[in-house]
Amino acid sequence: MGKTFKLSENIDKYLNFMTFIKSASPLTIKHYRLDLAQAFKDDNDSQFKSSLNEVEVLAIARAAFNRWAHLSLASRNRKAATLKSFFSWAFDEGLTEKDLSIQITCPKVPKKLPHFLSVDEVLSVLKSFDEETPPREKILFLLLYGGGLRISEACGLQWKDVLLEQKVLRVKGKGSQERLIAIPDITLKALKAWKKEASFNDFVFGEAALNTRTAYEMVRQSGLRAGLLKPLHPHALRHSFATHLLSSGANLRTLQELLGHKSLQATEKYTHLGIDQLARTMEGIHPLGKGK
């Protein structure tokens, strides 16, 4: 039957471990808390179940996973990963006799190539910016595409981390990991001009961090103004930054550092984009392309 498992107490300890030892982001902790609550609380019960044995805990987790069958593969995969992480931690802490994480299987999620803009589309957006365009909208676009920042990183950027003389940004990404990002001249010039108007604020976008919903809408408006065929969102700009660098000769290790990925595996998806682009190029210019 295994050891007695104090569910509520151990979940609190796990979340503290992920917060203070693993430096997981507040959003990640929020998702972990929600996933564990959905797994181990009854629908009409605001409290976690009391002390259980390992067999009972695993049975509850499996039952929860069955309830999640209607969710998308990505959502189920995230919830399964939460359960596996929690059980793995419990085993490492000696709270269970067996590693229950191996009993939880993550569904395979088909890999989707991220949407990205062509260079011409990027230039179209840049050309669409005029004197009537809100300066913050242009700055946001240049940070996301020019620096490859995550939307949360751009929204929370402070002037103290904009090192104009060195032409770099100091960015705090996931897990509070800091990285330096060199910024192109057009982004640098825009930031210098904007600082003359907004330097009295701590944050680049105002007195406080820019709301991410507001940022999403600003990016969407940039795409509409430029007449792009597909709706524009912040992730597409970060993906475009990575794709264009890779196709211009940047290596994966460099790209990994610039994007702030912990593992190279997260960066490798862009190799598919590079290969796809090479295939299109070969088809267009090779003597045997297009059935010549």
C-alpha positions in Angstrom: 0.0 0.0 0.0 3.0 2.3 0.5 3.6 5.2 2.8 0.8 7.5 4.1 0.7 10.6 1.9 -0.5 13.9 3.4 -1.8 15.4 0.2 -2.5 19.0 1.2 0.7 19.4 3.2 2.9 17.9 0.5 1.3 20.0 -2.3 2.2 23.1 -0.4 5.8 21.9 0.1 6.0 21.1 -3.6 4.8 24.5 -4.7 7.3 26.1 -2.3 10.1 24.0 -3.7 9.2 25.0 -7.3 8.9 28.7 -6.3 12.0 29.1 -4.1 14.4 26.4 -5.3 13.5 25.9 -8.9 12.6 29.6 -9.4 9.5 28.8 -11.4 7.6 31.9 -12.6 4.4 33.0 -10.9 2.4 32.0 -13.9 3.9 28.5 -13.9 3.1 28.1 -10.2 -0.4 29.3 -10.9 -0.8 26.5 -13.4 0.7 23.9 -11.1 -1.6 24.9 -8.3 -4.7 24.7 -10.6 -3.7 21.4 -12.1 -3.1 19.8 -8.7 -6.3 21.2 -7.3 -8.3 19.8 -10.3 -6.7 16.5 -9.9 -7.0 16.0 -6.1 -10.0 18.0 -5.1 -13.6 16.9 -5.5 -15.8 19.2 -7.6 -17.8 20.2 -4.6 -15.0 20.2 -2.1 -12.7 23.2 -1.4 -10.3 21.1 0.5 -7.7 18.5 -0.6 -8.3 14.9 0.5 -6.6 14.0 3.8 -3.9 11.4 4.3 -3.9 8.7 1.7 -1.7 5.8 0.7 0.3 5.7 -2.5 -2.2 3.4 -4.3 -5.1 5.8 -3.5 -3.1 8.9 -4.6 -2.2 7.3 -7.9 -5.8 6.1 -8.5 -7.1 9.6 -7.9 -4.5 11.0 -10.3 -5.4 8.5 -13.0 -9.1 9.3 -12.5 -8.4 12.9 -13.0 -6.5 12.2 -16.2 -9.5 10.4 -17.5 -11.7 13.4 -16.7 -9.3 15.5 -18.8 -9.9 13.4 -21.9 -12.0 16.1 -23.6 -9.2 18.7 -23.3 -6.7 19.4 -26.1 -3.5 17.3 -26.3 -1.5 20.3 -25.3 -3.6 20.9 -22.1 -3.5 17.2 -21.2 0.2 17.1 -21.8 0.8 20.1 -19.4 -1.4 18.6 -16.7 0.4 15.2 -17.0 3.7 17.0 -16.8 2.5 18.7 -13.6 1.5 15.3 -12.0 4.8 13.7 -13.1 6.8 16.6 -11.6 4.9 16.4 -8.3 5.3 12.7 -8.0 8.9 12.8 -9.0 9.6 15.4 -6.3 7.7 13.3 -3.7 9.8 10.3 -4.5 13.1 12.3 -4.3 11.9 13.6 -0.9 11.3 10.1 0.4 7.6 10.7 0.7 6.7 7.7 -1.4 8.3 4.3 -1.6 7.8 4.1 -5.4 8.3 6.8 -8.1 4.7 7.3 -9.1 5.7 9.6 -11.9 6.5 6.7 -14.2 2.9 5.6 -14.0 1.7 8.9 -15.6 2.1 9.0 -19.4 2.2 12.3 -21.3 0.2 12.2 -24.5 2.3 12.9 -27.6 1.6 16.4 -29.0 2.1 16.8 -32.7 4.9 19.3 -33.3 3.6 22.5 -34.9 6.0 24.8 -36.8 5.6 28.3 -35.3 4.1 31.0 -37.5 6.5 33.6 -38.6 6.6 36.6 -41.0 8.6 36.9 -44.2 11.2 39.6 -44.4 8.9 41.5 -46.8 6.0 41.3 -44.2 8.3 42.7 -41.5 9.3 45.6 -43.8 5.6 46.2 -44.5 4.9 46.6 -40.8 7.9 48.9 -40.4 6.8 51.1 -43.3 3.3 51.3 -41.9 4.6 53.2 -38.8 4.2 56.9 -39.2 3.9 60.0 -37.1 0.4 59.1 -36.1 1.4 55.7 -34.8 1.6 55.6 -31.0 5.3 55.5 -30.2 4.8 52.6 -27.7 3.4 50.4 -30.5 6.5 50.8 -32.6 8.8 50.3 -29.6 7.0 47.1 -28.7 7.3 45.8 -32.3 11.0 46.6 -32.4 11.6 44.8 -29.0 9.8 41.7 -30.0 11.2 41.4 -33.5 14.5 43.3 -33.1 15.4 41.6 -29.8 13.3 38.4 -29.8 11.9 39.2 -26.4 9.0 37.3 -24.9 5.9 39.4 -24.6 6.2 39.4 -20.7 9.9 40.4 -21.0 9.1 43.3 -23.2 6.1 44.5 -21.1 8.2 44.4 -17.9 11.4 46.0 -19.4 12.8 48.8 -17.2 15.0 51.7 -18.3 17.8 50.6 -15.9 18.1 47.5 -18.1 18.3 49.4 -21.3 22.0 49.9 -21.8 22.0 52.4 -24.7 25.8 53.0 -24.6 26.6 49.3 -24.9 23.7 48.8 -27.3 22.3 45.9 -25.3 19.3 45.0 -23.2 19.5 43.1 -19.9 16.5 40.8 -19.8 15.2 38.6 -17.0 13.5 35.6 -18.5 12.0 32.4 -17.3 13.3 31.1 -14.0 14.8 34.6 -13.3 17.6 33.8 -15.8 19.3 37.0 -17.0 20.7 37.4 -20.5 22.1 40.3 -22.5 20.7 41.0 -26.0 22.3 43.1 -28.6 19.8 45.3 -30.3 19.8 46.5 -33.9 20.4 50.2 -34.7 16.7 50.9 -35.6 15.6 49.6 -32.2 18.4 51.6 -30.5 17.4 54.8 -32.2 13.7 54.3 -31.4 14.6 53.7 -27.7 16.8 56.7 -27.5 14.1 58.9 -29.0 11.4 57.4 -26.7 13.6 57.8 -23.6 13.6 61.6 -24.0 9.8 61.5 -23.5 9.5 58.6 -21.0 12.8 58.5 -19.0 10.9 59.8 -15.9 9.2 56.4 -15.7 10.9 53.3 -14.2 9.4 51.1 -17.0 9.9 51.6 -20.7 6.2 51.6 -21.3 5.1 53.7 -18.4 4.9 54.0 -14.6 4.3 50.2 -14.4 4.7 47.2 -16.6 2.6 47.2 -19.7 -0.5 45.0 -19.5 0.0 41.9 -21.7 -3.5 42.1 -23.1 -2.8 45.7 -24.1 0.4 44.6 -25.7 -1.3 41.8 -27.7 -3.8 44.4 -29.1 -1.0 46.8 -30.0 0.8 44.1 -32.0 -2.5 43.1 -33.7 -3.1 46.7 -34.7 0.4 46.8 -36.2 -0.5 43.9 -38.4 -3.8 45.3 -39.4 -2.3 48.6 -40.4 0.3 46.9 -42.5 -2.4 44.9 -44.3 -1.0 41.5 -43.3 -3.2 38.5 -44.4 -2.9 36.7 -41.0 -3.6 38.2 -37.6 -0.3 39.3 -36.0 0.6 38.2 -32.5 3.7 38.7 -30.3 4.8 35.0 -30.6 5.0 35.4 -34.4 7.5 38.3 -34.0 9.7 36.3 -31.6 9.6 33.3 -34.0 10.4 35.6 -36.9 13.4 37.0 -35.1 14.7 33.4 -34.5 13.9 32.2 -38.1 15.5 35.1 -39.8 18.7 34.9 -37.7 18.9 31.2 -38.4 18.4 31.6 -42.1 21.1 34.3 -42.1 23.7 31.9 -40.6 23.3 32.1 -36.8 24.1 28.8 -35.1 21.7 27.1 -32.7 23.8 27.8 -29.6 23.9 31.5 -30.3 20.1 31.4 -30.9 19.5 29.5 -27.7 21.3 32.2 -25.7 19.5 35.0 -27.5 16.1 33.4 -26.9 16.8 32.5 -23.3 16.0 28.8 -23.8 17.3 26.5 -21.0 17.8 23.6 -23.4 18.9 23.4 -27.0 15.9 21.1 -27.7 13.6 24.1 -27.4 15.6 26.0 -30.0 15.9 23.1 -32.5 12.3 23.5 -33.8 13.7 26.4 -35.8 15.9 24.1 -37.8 12.7 22.8 -39.4 11.9 26.3 -40.6 15.4 26.7 -41.9 15.3 23.5 -43.9 11.8 24.3 -45.2 13.1 27.7 -46.4 16.1 26.0 -48.1 13.8 23.6 -49.9 11.8 26.5 -51.3 14.9 28.3 -52.3 16.2 25.2 -54.1 12.9 24.7 -55.9 13.0 28.3 -57.1 16.6 28.5 -58.3 17.9 25.0 -58.9 17.9 24.0 -62.6 15.8 20.9 -61.7 13.3 22.9 -59.7 9.7 23.2 -60.7 10.1 20.4 -63.3 12.7 22.2 -65.4 
